[in-house]
Amino acid sequence: MSYEFLQTLWFILIAVLWIGFYFLEGFDFGVGMLLTFLGKKDNERRAIINTVGPTWDGNEVWLLTAGGATFAAFPQWYATMFSGFYLALFLLLVALIIRGIAFEYRSKDASPKWRNTFDWMIAIGSFLAALLLGVAFANLAEGVPINDKMMYTGNLFTLLNPYGLMGGLATVSVLLLHGANFLALKLDGELRERVRDWSKKIYWVAVILLVVLMIGTFFFTDMVSRLGYNPGIIPVASVICLLLSGFFINRKMEGWAFVMTSLNIVFTQITFFTIMFPRVMISSLNPAWSLTIYNASSSQYTLTVMSIIALIFVPIVLAYQAWTYYMFAKRISTKKDSLVY
């Protein structure tokens, strides 16, 4: 395999890892953010947590794998991004730690105050993680200040620009809807009806914010110069899928509604990676200083060995995760005798 082919292949594989993370951990974040608003009683909140209880930590592995693959395949990309976005990534790590602690310790004490505190930790941690990831990806598509030495010269507030905030808020709203559709698939009874009502409210917020983000993408990124005023089927399909999710929500077809928000997330992430390619970090100071798959990658030998390992183990991991979801596919009831604490 040629060196250029391997560089392109690993850019695509890293994109796939991020897409998988957004799809799987995305509804986890949505469920977490909805927890304190949907669950009025302890058994209802426990049922909501149980919908993601067996899988949330496995879903986070996609993030770790994406980070590890970036370090191995594109070490300069990893170095620039993780040093430049250090504070933002530290806050993301704190948010994920807060969620993890809350999931594990929430039921260690029956005190309502104890459990309510950890429920809010899940909600806040999920919100911060979704917001920060959305801000980060919007900035990667727009471009950040990188000098001729491949060093990020901005700070945390540099990332909190109008387009970055558009990306963060749109991500939060879409993942909320994604999580609500997942809960409608997993819950039963009165709580399921409550989720359906929330889905209808969240839907319009998500549509508005996604449309704002798509419009902003034309003005704040170089999407037009790279893709033209007709960006192609994928960005358009992203918006269409989100619109169709509302159609299915109103008809109580939760399975198809979940498929539509899933496709929206996949197509949106593909759009961001398409805007970036072959760049991995765009310099807003000088386009010539951008990091690309060619000047930020590991050696051909390293990429070759990684490709062989990935070919062997990735199918195994995917099969195991699919089996996990199959085993925990049944609906969750709010009846106390059926809940696992």
N, C-alpha and C positions, 0 to 999 in steps of 0.2 A: 504493500500500500504506500502511495506517495505521501510525503510529509504534509503537503497542502490538504490532501484528502483527510488525513488524520486530524489536523487542526480543525477543519470544518466539522468532522464527525463529532469531536468532543464538544464543540460549541453547541451542536444540536442535542447531544446527550445531556449536557448541563441544563439546557432549556427544558428538556423533557423532565428532568428532576424537579425543576422549579414549578413546572406546570402540574406535576403530580402532587407536589406539596400544597400548592394553592387549591387544587381540587379536593384533596383529602383533608388537610388540616383546615381548609377554608370553612367547611361546614362545622368543624369542631369549634373554630373561633365564633361562628355565628351562633351555635348552640350556647357557648359560654356567655356571649353578650346578652342573649335573651333570657338566661337563667333566672335572674332576680325579677324580671318583669312578667314572665309567664307563670312562674311557680308561686302560688299564693300560700301553699301549705308545704310542710316538710316532705311529705310523701310525693307531692308533685315535683318538687325540686330534685328529689332523689331519682325519680323516674326520668327526668330530663338528663341528669348526669349519667344515668345508666345507659342512655342511648349511645353515648360515646365512650363510656367507661372502659370497655375492653380494647379499644383501638386508638385512643387519642395519642398515647405515647409512641405507638408504632408509626403513626402518621408523621410525628415530628422527626422521625429518622430520615425522612426525605430531605428535610432541611439540612441535617448534619451531613448527609451524603452529597448534597449539592455543594456545600461548603468544602468538603473534603475533595471532591472531584475538581473544583475550581483551583484549590491549592496544588493538586497534583498535575493537572493539565495546563493551567495558566497561572503559574506562580506570581508573575508580575501583576496580573489582574487582582489576585488575592491580596498581595501586599499593598497595592494602592488603595483598594476598596476597604479592606479591613483596618488599615491605619487611618485613612481619611474619614471613613464613616465610623470611627471608633466609638464615639459617645452614643451615636444613634444605635449602633449594634449592641453596645453595652445595655442600653435601655431595653432593647428587644430581648436580650438575654434575661434581664431582670423580670420582664413581663412573663416570659415563658417559665421562669423559675417560680414566680408567684402562682401561676396556674397549676404547675405540677405539685407544689406543696399543698395547695388548696384541694386538689383532687384526692390526694393521698390522706390528708389529715381531717377533712371535713366531717367524717363520720366517727372520729375517735372519741367524741364527746356528744352526749345527747342534748346538751344545753342549747336552747334556741339562739342565744346570743353568739355562742361559739360557731354554730353552723351558718348563721347569717353572715358573720364576718368572713368566713371562707367562701361563701357563695359570692359575695361582692369582690373578693380577690380573684375568683374565676372570671367574673364579668369584666373587671377593670383590666386584668392581665390580657384577656382575649381582645378587648378593644385596643389597647396600646399596641399589641403585636400586629394586629391588622392595619392600624393606622400607620405605624412605622414602616411596615413592608410596602404599603402603597406609596408612601412618600419616597422611599428608596428607589423603587422601580421607575417612578415618574422622573426622578432626577437622572437615572441612568439613561433614559430615553431622551431627555432634554439636553443633558450635558452638564458637567461640573468643572470647576476650575482646576485643571491639571497643567502643570508647567512642563518644560522641555526635559525635565529629569524624571518624568512619570510620577510626580508627587502631587497629591491633593493639597491645594492651598487655601481652601475654605474652612468653615467650621459648621457646627450643628445648625446655626441659624441660616447659613447659606442654603441648606437643604429645605428650609421652611419657606420656600418661595411660592408664589401663586400656583404654578403648575404642580409643584410637589404636593401642596395641600389639596389640590383637585384630585390628584391620584390617591392620596390617603383617604379622603372622605368617600370617593367613589368605591374604593376597595372595601371600606367598612360597610357601606350600604349594600353592596352586592353580596358580601359574605353573610350579612344579616339575613338577606333573603334566601341565600343558599342554605343556611342553617335552619331557617324556618321550614323550608321545603323538606329538608331531611327529617326534622321532627314530625312533620305531618305524615311521613312514611313510617316512622317508628313508634309513635304514640297511639293511644286509643282513648275512646270515651270523651268526656268533657274537655280534657286538656287538649286533645286533638282539634276540637272545634275552636278553642281559644287560639291555637297556633294558626289556624286558617284565617281568622280575623286579623291577626297580626301580619300575616303574609300579604294581605291586600293593602294594608297601610304602608308596609315597608316597600312594596313593589314600586309605587309611584316615586318615592324618594330615590330608589336605586336607578330608575329610568332617567330621572332628571339629572342626577349627578353623573351617570355614565355618559349621557349626551353632552353635558358640559365638558367632561373630560375629553371626549372625542373631538369636540370643536377646539378645545384648548390645544390638543395634540397638533392640529394644523398650524397653529400660530406659534407655539412655543418650541416645537421640534423641527427638524429638517425633513419631516415626513413627505411634504409636497415635492421637494427637490429630488427625493429618493424614489418615491412611489407614484408621484403625480397627484392631480386633484381627484382622480379616481383611484383610491388606494387599493382596490382589488376586492375580492370576495370575502376574505377573512375578516377585516375590520367591520364590513357591512354585516356579515353573518353574526358577528358578536352582538351588535345592537338588535338585530332581528330575533336572535335567540332569547334575549332578555325580554323583548316585547311579547314573544310567544309564551313565555313563562306565565305572564299575567293571564293570558287566555286560558291556560290549563288550571291555574289557581282558581279562577272563577268557576270552573266546571268541576272542581274538587278532584282533579286528575293529578294527584301529587307526584306520581312516578314520572310523568312526562314533564311536570313543572321542574322537578329536580334535574332531569336530563337537560332541560333548556338552560338552567343556571350553570350547570356543569360545563356545557358547551360554550356559554358566554365567557366563563373564566378561562377555558382553554384557548379560545380564539383571541381574547384580549391579550393574554400572555404571548401568544404567537406573534401578534401585532407588535408588541414591544420589542421582542427579540428580532423581528424582521427589520424594524427601524434601526436597531443597533448594528446588525451584521454588515461587514465583518469586524466592526468595532466591538469592544467589550466595555470600554469606558470612553465616553465622548468628552473631549476637552472643549470647554466653552471659551477658553483663551485663544486657542489656535487649533484648527482641525488637524493640522499636521502632528500635533502632540498627543493625539488620541491613542489609547491602547487598542490594539487590534489582535485578532487571533494569530497574527503572524509575528508581531514583536513582543507578545506577552506569553508565548507558549513554552512548554517544556520541550525536550529533545525528541527527535523522531523515535528513538529507542524506547523512551519512557511512555510515549503515547501508544506505541505498538504493544508493549507489555500490558498496559492498562486496558487496551481494547480486548485482548485475549481473556483477561480476568473478568471483565464486564460481560463478555459473551457467555462465560460459564455460569457466573453467579447471579446476574440480574434476572434471568428467567426463574431461577429458584426462589429468589426473594419475592418476585411478583406472584408466583404460584402460592407461596405461603400466605401472603397478605390477602389474596383472593379467597383462600380457604378460610381465613380468619373472619372475613366479612360474611361468608356463607354460613359459618357456624353461629354467628350472632345476628342472624337476619330477622328473627321474629320480632313482633311488636312488643312494646313495653307497656305494662299496665300500672296504674297508680295504686293498685291494691297492695297494702302493706305486706301481706303474706307472700307476695310474689317478688318483692323488691330485694335486691342484694345490696347490703351495706358494707 
